[in-house]
Amino acid sequence: MPRSEVSSALRRLVPTAYRPVLANRVFRRLILGFAVSYLGDGMSFVAVAWLAIELAPQASAGLWVGGAVAAYTMPGVVGALVLGRRMRRVPARRVLLADNVVRGVFLGAVPLAWFAGLLSLPLYVVLLAVSSLLHAWGSAGKYTLLAELLPGEQRLAANTLVSSLNFAATIAGPAVAGVLVTYVGSALVLGLDALTYVFLAVLVLRTRLPESGHVSPVDRTAARGGLALLRSRPELLGLLTLTWFFNLLYGPVEVALPLHVTHDLRAPGTLLGLYWMVFGVGAVLGALAVGTLRRLPLWPVTVAIVLGWGFLLLPFAFDVPAAVTVACFGLGGAIYGPFVALSVTLMQAKSSPEHLAAMLAARSAALLTASPLGTALGGPVTTALGPRATLGVSGLATVVLGVMACVLLLARRWSR
């Protein structure tokens, strides 16, 4: 078959909405860099906690794993709030570069300190914390850059491609990292993650990109107005409250799961990689499946997701075969995956168009703290209860949250 016919056949396989975006040469270069850095982040799902387990005494492993995982995310929240006045004036390209350089340098220092025999637990947590300080700004810079690069009608397709790459990285990254931490070493995996950020930084430096736009992870003015609007709309305020607590209760899972693998199951890192891989596969399939459905009862389905995720964590509390909990975690990913899209769609459906931007800004500002706070709390909870019980308690608390949402939803309908 001639090359032109092959190219034409490949183009027909690409959905129409994505063809103009992928035809943009600069976007193709950027998305390659994003894909590589997302793969590194997917590997860090396993490596950050695993290295903390290797360094920590068994009695305090839960605290140190919680501290390490929180250090990889929480300072980004602090950076978003504290550095707002300065960073908001910086062009998106420079913000993205700054985040990649900081991430690459300080994550890269972890394996160097490890091989030199200098890596202590406090130093490890400090390096992780500094590496994440600009990460919320880097994420905002990424999407601001895409908005500057592409016309309005192409932005949804571009954002969908980028977010799909992020989901895909939760499949490939943990699987690769699970093998590497078992047979090579978790410090080296973090070094590879650092190299992915260096790769993206070099690619951004070598690509001619817009320099005009400024970034903001959260529009504070809009957020304040949005919170005032939400207080006058009990249904939407209830949705935001449900989402915040759902994200909060998910946080301890990231701490307890690696300790469950090492302490309860006495298993290698490949099993932890398998857990996150099947979760990622489930999340992608669940999100894609729900996205094809045109009409859904949004509130009931959103609450059902909360209940379903909680129920599927409950088996972790019992002495069941690992195959059972792996299957539950994969099915849980399929249930968990559509939650963000459905909750945003529900807010879009229930908000008036002129107030939607302010309400979404308020949503972003509120949710910025939920998952990192849950992760930070996961350390002390896991130390006190143990990994298996923490996973079960997280599931039980999530079920209670879903039941409370059901009761309030039914009471609201009966009062009409």
N, C-alpha and C positions, 0 to 999 in steps of 0.2 A: 504494500500500500504506500503511495507517495506521502512524503512528509506533510504536505499541505492538507491532505485528507486526514492524516492522523491528528494534526493540530485542530482541524475543524471538528473532528469527533470528540476530542477532549474538551473543546469549548462548549459543545452541546451538553456534556455531562455536568458542567457548572451551572447552577441555577441562575436565571436571568438577572436577579437582583445583585449578584456578586460579581458579574462580569465587568462592569465599569470600574469597580473598586480594584479588582485584581489586575485590571489593565494599567493602573497607575504604578509606574516603576518605583517611585519613592515609597509608596505604601508597601509594595512587595518586599523591599529591602527592610523596612521597619518591622513588618510582621515576622520576617525571619529572625530578627534580633529578639522580638518579644517571645517567639516560640522557644528559643534557646534559653532565655532567662526564666521562662515559666517552667521549663524542664528542670532547671536548677532548683527552683522553689519547690517543685514536686519532690525532688530528692531530699530536700531539707525537712520535709514532713517527718521523715524517718530519722535522719541523721542528727538533728538538733537534740531530740530527746534521747537517742541512743548514746550519744557521746556523754551526755549528762549522767546517764545510768552507769557508764563505764568509769566515770570520774568520782561518783558520789559513794559514800558509805551506804550500805544497805538500809540502815536505820533511818536515814534522812533522805533517801533517794527521791521520795515523793516531793519533798520541798524543793530540792534542787532541779528536778525535772520541770516542776511547775514554774520555778524561777527562770529556767532557760527558755522554755516555750513562751512564757510571758515576755521575756526580754527580747525575743525575736519579733514581737508584735506591739507590745504596749508603748514603748517610746515613740513609735510612729504617731500614736494618738497625742502624746505630749508635744511632739514636734509640730503637729497640725495646729494645735491650740496656742502654743507659746510663740512659735516663730511666724505667726500669721502676718504681722505688720511688715516684716522684711521680705518674706518669701513671696507674698502676694504680688509684689512689684517686679519679680524676676520673670523673664521670658520662659515659656514652657520648655523650650529646648535646653536651656541652661539648668532648669530645675531637674529635668530628667537625667541630664549628665551628672549633676551633683549627687543625686541619689545613687546612681550606678557606681560612681567612683567611691563614695563612702561605703556602700554595700560591698564592693569588690575588695577594697583595701582591708576593712576590718574583719570580714569573713575570711579573707586570705591569710590574715594573721593567726587564725586559729590553728591550721595545720602546721604553720611555721613554729608556733610556740609548742605544739605537741611534739614535733620531731626534735626540738631543742630540749625537751624535758622540762619546760617552764610553764606548761598549761595547768593552772590550778582552777578550781571551780569558780572562785570569785572573778578571776581574770576572764574566764570563759563567758560568764554572764555579762561582764562589762563589755567585752568585744561584741557580743550579740546585740546588746542594748544600743551601743553607738552605731552599729551597722544599720539599725532599723529607724534611726532618728528622723530621717528625711523620707521614709518610704511612703507615707500618706501623700506627701507632696509629689513624689515621683509618679505615683499612680495618677494623681490629678493632672500632672504635666503630660503624661502619656495621652490621656483622652482629650486634653486641650489641644495638643499637637495634631491629633487626628481631626479635630473639628476645624483647625486652621488649614489643614492640608486638603480636605475634601469638601465639596459642596454639600449643602444641607440634605439633599435627596439621597446622598450616598453614605451618610454617617451611620444610620441604623445598621446597614449591612456591614460596615467596617467594624462597628462596636460588637456586633454579633460574632464576627469572625475572631476578633481578639478574645472575647469572653469564652468562646468555644475552645480556643487554644489553651486557655487557663484550665478549663475542665479536663481537656485531654491530658494535660501535664499531671493531673492528679491520678491518672491511670498509669502512664509510663514512668513518671518520676519515682514514686514509691517502689514500684517493681524493680527498677534498676538499683535504687538505693538499698533495698532489702538484700540484694545479692552482694553489693559492694561492702556494706557494713559487716556482713558475715565473713567475707573472704579477703577483704582488703583493709578496711578500717573506716570508722565514721568520720574521723578528722579529715581524711582525704576526700570524702564526699562533700564536706563543707568547702574544701578547697576547690572542688569542681564547680560548686554553686558560685563561688567567688569568680571563677573564670567566665561563667556565663554572663555575669554582670559586666565584666571587663569587655567581653565580646560585644555586648549591646552598646556600651559606651563608645568603643572604637567605631562601630557601625554608624552611630549617631554623629560622631565627629566627622566622619568621611562622607556624610550625606548632606546635601544642601536642603535645609529645612527652614520653615518660617521662623522669624525671630520676634514677631510683633506682640503676640498674645501673652497675657499674664494668667496665672493659675490661682485656684483656691480650692482646697479639698472640701471646704464647707463655706457657703455664702452666709456669713453671720447675720447680716441685716435681714436677708430673706428667711433665715432660720428663726430669728426672733419673731418675725411676723407670722411665720408658719405655725409656730407653737401657740401663738395667740389664737389663730384660726382653729387649730386642732382642739383647743380647750372648749371652743364653742360647738364642736362636732363630736359628740361622745362616741359615735361609731368609729370614726377614724382614730380618735385618741385611744380607743380600746384596741384597734388593730396595731397601732404603734407599741402599746404596752405589751400585747401578746408577742410581737416580733422581738422586742427587747429581751423579755424573759426567755423566749425560745433560744435566742442566740447566747444568752448568759448560761443557760443550762447545758448547752452544747460544749462550752469551753472546757469543763473538766474532762471530757472524753479524750481530748488531745493529750492530757497529762496521764490519765489512768491507763489508756490503751497500751502504750509501750511498756509500762510497768506490769500490766497484766500478762503481756507476752513473756517478759523476762522472769518475773517472780512467781506468778501463778502457774504458767504453762511450761516454764523452763525451756522456752523455744528460742531459736535464732532469729536474727533480724529479717530473714526472708519471710517469716510469718507476719511480722508487722507490715512489711511491704505488701504482702498479699491482702491484708485487711484493707489498707488504704487503696489498693488497686481496685478491688471489687467494689468498694464504696464509690470510687470515681466512675467506674463503668456503670454502676446503677444510677448515679446522679445524671450522667450524660443521657442514658436511655430514658430515664424518667422525665427529664426536662424536655427532650425532643418529643416524647409521646404526648405529654400534656400540651405542648405547643401546637400540636396538630388538631387539637379539639377546639371547635369554634364556640361552643356554648357550655359553660360550666357554672354550677352554683358556687360562686367564688368563696363566700364565707364558709359554707359547710366543707368544701374541699380543703380550704386553708386549715381549719380546725382539725379535720381528719388527718392531715399531714402531721400536725403536732402530736396527736394521739398515736398515730402509727409509728412514728420515730421513737416515741417513749416506750411503747410496747416491745419494739424490736431490740431495745437495750436491756430489757429485763432478763433475758436468758443469761447474760454475762454474770449475773449475781449467783448463778448456780453452777455446780460442778458438772457441766455438760461437755461433750467433745468439742474440740476447737472447730471442727467442720461445721457444727451447728451455728456457732457464733459468727464464723466467717460468712455463712449463708445469710444470717440475720443482718450482718453489717452491709452486705451487698444489697439486700432488699431494702434496708434502711436508707441506703444512698439513693435508690430509685424513688423512695417516698420523700426524702429530704430535698433532692435536687430541684424540684419545681417550686419550692417554697418562696424564694426571693421573687421570681417572676410573677407568681400568683399574688403575693402580698402587694407588690408595686402596681399590678393591674387592678387589684381591688381598690387601692387608693386612687388610681386614675379614674376608675368608674364612679367612685363616690364623691370626688372633688369637683367643684366647678372649675372650668378651664382657666379662668383668670386667677385662681388661687393655687393651682396645681404646683407651679414651680416653687412657691414659698413653702408649701406643705412637704414637698420632696426634699427641700433643703433642711427643713426641721427634722425629717426622718433620718437623713444622713448624719446630722449633728448628734441626734440621740443615739443612733445605733453604733456610732464610732467607738463607744466605750464598752458595749455589751460583751462581745466575744472575748476581747482581751481581759476584761475583768473576770469573766468566768474562768479563763485559763489561769489567771493569777490565783484565784481561789481554789483551783483544782489541786495545787500543791499541798496546802495544809489539809484539805479534805482527804486526799489520797493517803497522806501520812497517818491521819487519824483512823480512817476506816479500812484502808487497804484498797488496792486497785479494783478487785472484783466487786466489792461492795460499793465503791464510788460509781462505777459504771451502772450498777443496778439502781442506786439512789438517784443518779442523774435521769435514768429512764423513768423511775417512779415519779419523781418531781415533775417531769415533762408530761406524764399522763395526768397528774393532778392539774397541771396548768391547762391541758386540753379539756378536761372535764369542767373546770371552772368556766372556760370560754364557752363550752356547750350550754351550760346552765344560764349564763348571761345572755347568750344568743337566743335561747328559747324564751327566756323571760321577756326579752325585748319584743319578740314576735307576738307573744300572748298579750302584751300590754297595748298592742295596736288596736 
